[in-house]
Structure formats: structure tokens, C-alpha cells
């Protein structure tokens, strides 16, 4: 087994591995599609088997590393690449891969966070009767109202700016859906990290006085349905089981834990 840095000529071999699990490889797919193999801030390594197939991937984006593998892989070899990078500060990824690399890393661990990771490839059949006509898709002009809502939700701890939201809605890297009532946006759901095969659902929220009306579920349904019709797998992180219950009603299933490590 050999590990080496990948280049354009490895692209098909690389995607053959990662597109087997588009939701699990959301970030790796999106980053490679956006920035390729030649950047200084982004590098991709592959581990090859005896017949020249890539069996594991390590992607570096700025100071963060994300591993993925089809089965057993050289965790020590990946740890060595990371430990030898003076800019290395973070590792994130599915727990089954990160926990194998963790013991080999020389840097001192500062913080470790675990979230549930869920994906959706089809909506639950019983949801087809729910009317989502009141849900609108956001245009760039809706950025300020959306940001007002998102930044007012305490658990989001959000620092989203109107400029950034406007740009995301304009360039299509993110889309948002919302319900408006009393002249303001009261419920919303968005995507992030969209790529050709998958997207992440984020910022699902409803204002306190408008909860228990099924608004968040409607926003999610419309969002998920549109993306699934485009052939994209959906994924999301969640921390509390209460939020998880809403997602599971829509059609999400847990696929493991997503880990985020920060190093000194």
C-alpha cells in the first residue's frame, strides 16, 4: 500500500471511491470540485492498493484535514502527513476514520466534539400529503430578513452577515426556504456546501412564538424535495435528540458520528 499526493490525472480514480457515499463525503467532493488538486491551501492524498485503486483519501483544506476510506487504511501514514504540517490545527470526519488516526498524532489535543451525522436519500411516504405552498425560496433580496431570524436564535451562536448571505444566495452555493408571517420571516431551512452530488441542511429554525405549527418541517420538506429531485443526497449534523426526531420524521437516518478535533 502506498500513499502519495493526488493530481488531476487521479481524478476519476479518486471520485470512484468518494462518490460511493456522496452524503458522507460532502466536504471532500465539494472542495475538490471547487478547488481541484493544485492549490497551496488544498491538498489531496490517496492510499493505493496493489492494483492501483485508491482505497483511502486525506483532504487538507487550510488547517483542517478530513479522512475517508473504503475499509482498513494506513492511519499512521495519514497521521504522519498531518503532524508534519506546521499549519495543522484541525481534523474532522466520520468517527470510524478519525478515531484510528487520533492515537498517532503528535500534537496536543485542545478540544474534541462529537455530533450525530444523518443522511436522507428519500422522503418518508406519509409526508406527501403535507401542503408546502406557503414555503418560498429565498432570493438575494431576502438576505436581510433571513439573517435577522438566524442571528436571533441563541443556540446557533451565529455571526452571519447580510453581505455573506446575499452572496451565497446569488452564487448558488447555498439556498434558503422560508415562511413569512406578520411581515417577517418566522421559519427557515437552508443548505450549505452544495456540490454536484450532495448538500448539507443547516439553519433549520422557527421563531419562538411561531413554534408547534409544523413550519420547520414544511421548510425542510420543500428544501429536501427540491434537492432530491436534482439527484442529490442530503446530510446534516445535530446535537440534541429532540432535533433528531424532527429530521427522522422527514426521512433522515443516522449514519454515524461526525468528529471535530482542535489541536494546539
Secondary structure, DSSP 8 states (H G I E B T S, - for coil): -EEEE--GGGHHHHHHHHGGGTTTTHHHHHHHHHH-S--SSEEEEEEE-TTS-EEEEEEEETTEEEEEESS---HHHHHHHHHT-TT--EEEEEHHHHHHHHTT--S-EEEEEEEEEEEESS--GGGTTS--TT-EE--GGGHHHHHHHHHT-GGG-----HHHHHHHHHHTS--EEEEEETTEEEEEEEEES--SSEEEEEEEEE-GGGTTSSHHHHHHHHHHHHHHHTT-EEEEEESSHHHHHHHHHHT-EEEEEEEEEEE-
